[in-house]
Amino acid sequence: FTKAGNQAAVALVLTHLGVALNELGRLAEAQSMYQAALDTLRRSGSAQSGALQLDNLGFVAQDFGDLPKAQSLLEQAHAAFLADGERVLAEEALNAVGTVLLERGDLAGARQRFEEVLAISRQTGNRVDEERSLSYQGLVLARLGSLGEARRLQEQAYEISQRIGDPVRAASTLTASAEVLTRLGDLAEAQRRLARALELKRQADSRMGIAEALGLHARLQERLGNLAEAKRAGAEQTDLARVTGSRSLAAAAMHGQARRSLDDGDLAGARRQLEEALRVRVANGEELEAAAVRLDLANLVRLTGNPKEAARLASGVADWYGQRGMAGFRALALARQAQALLAEGKRAPARAAAEQAEMYAEAGEDLALRLTVATAVASVRAATGDAAAALDLLHWAIQEATRIGDVAAGLEARLELGLLLRQTGDPVAAMSTLQAVQREAETRGFRWLARRAAEGPVVRSTAPSV
């Protein structure tokens, strides 16, 4: 093609090479091919707009984690496809713009794009982009706390992916639905779907998809109490992040490592990892995930003795979630804020934040979040004169965690129960509870929980409310 002077054909070959490399997770090489294809078209003065190359460059920028660049390229591609009359490709680009907006924290903008693509794709009979827009809308709804509706859309998307014979998209939808099921408390079905998703992604050698599914798999295994498997999956995810060169995957892997460092009792290591993950997320423009990292950092900062900074971080995250209608996630941020305020001795503001957290959490469908919030605010309830309500919260959390098989949440709630029983004058029950927690935590590898159980209650501040 080069010798014949057919530059358009050269560009097409380079683009196809880029697609193949991208699917293998060789992002830098794929980016070089896409850029070479675009440069070839522009040098030759081709009438082709280069929309396809811009589109692919946008996808690879997103995979790398450069969201501002990805958004710019994908919006250029969308406009060029429309100018070329390529309606189907324009729908694909618009869906991609929506995913970038979601990752940047613009949930309303993302949802608007997905709804637009869904309407157009149904008019044109474009099942591929109909499936994607349904699945992506499910992601938005899950962040907004509408888990039942998110699950319904993801089930529709999965059925379409089966009909059109797209196993990679089917695997992506299975992964997304597994996350929703985990939050709803159906851990067994979530585990089955994740196993199938990983199988399909491995068959396709989709390194990016494998890494994303591994991150969720590691979190789920941690909740099930299987820390060895969580660490194995996390290590594989870290290796894939390194091989692909994706900064986004690297940040996700680092965030997971921080959770496991905390489980091991390495608080200093966990803090370093969270701070690095946050730095990368912010640099990438990934504000949605940056908020989650900030919240985990707030909790860790409190545990390491800086409640004032913890309260500041948690308050900022609560406001950020509130501005986007993410009431459930706001509940968790408010619960962390309440814990930090209590540690400062500010009991009245702590109680107010705890009550807000409970209100938002109980109004939602997210059982995983409700368990975490209940366990977090119980100590605030007890310290502000409502020990009976605190005990009720913890007994409920233990019962629900046991019912769904959430080992990590159950251990946390049982630990808090033991500490509370000791403070409320039942040393025998407290000792029995704490010793049982210590034994199980040590057996399963939750060293931080075991250490806290062995040390007994944290002395609560008796400073006056501020």
Secondary structure, DSSP 8 states (H G I E B T S, - for coil): -TTTT-HHHHHHHHHHHHHHHHHTT-HHHHHHHHHHHHHHHHHHT-SS--HHHHHHHHHHHHHHT-HHHHHHHHHHHHHHHHHHT-HHHHHHHHHHHHHHHHHTT-HHHHHHHHHHHHHHHHHHT-HHHHHHHHHHHHHHHHHHT-HHHHHHHHHHHHHHHHHHT-HHHHHHHHHHHHHHHHHHT-HHHHHHHHHHHHHHHHHTT-HHHHHHHHHHHHHHHHHTT-HHHHHHHHHHHHHHHHHHT-HHHHHHHHHHHHHHHHHHT-HHHHHHHHHHHHHHHHHHT-HHHHHHHHHHHHHHHHHTT-HHHHHHHHHHHHHHHHHTT-HHHHHHHHHHHHHHHHHTT-HHHHHHHHHHHHHHHHTSS-HHHHHHHHHHHHHHHHHTT-HHHHHHHHHHHHHHHHHHT-HHHHHHHHHHHHHHHHHTT-HHHHHHHHHHHHHHHHHHT-HHHHHHHHH-----------
